[in-house]
Amino acid sequence: MIKFIKNFRADENGAVTVDWVVLTAAVVGLAVAAYSTIETNSKALIGAAATAVSGENDGFSKE
């Protein structure tokens, strides 16, 4: 039983798995934050472009 406990304490495979899970969660979190920022800013840019284009078309007459 003592040998089992010593081997269990020396085994680091579980610790490496936990490290990878934490690292993967951090990468996913950063990706979600980046996606959210890009989505918000692109919607604002599209809105500004639409306003500019519609403002340019106001001066032209349709023939």
Secondary structure, DSSP 8 states (H G I E B T S, - for coil): -HHHHHHHHH--HHHHHHHHHHHHHHHHHHHHHHHHHHHHHHHHHHHHHHHHHHHHHTT----
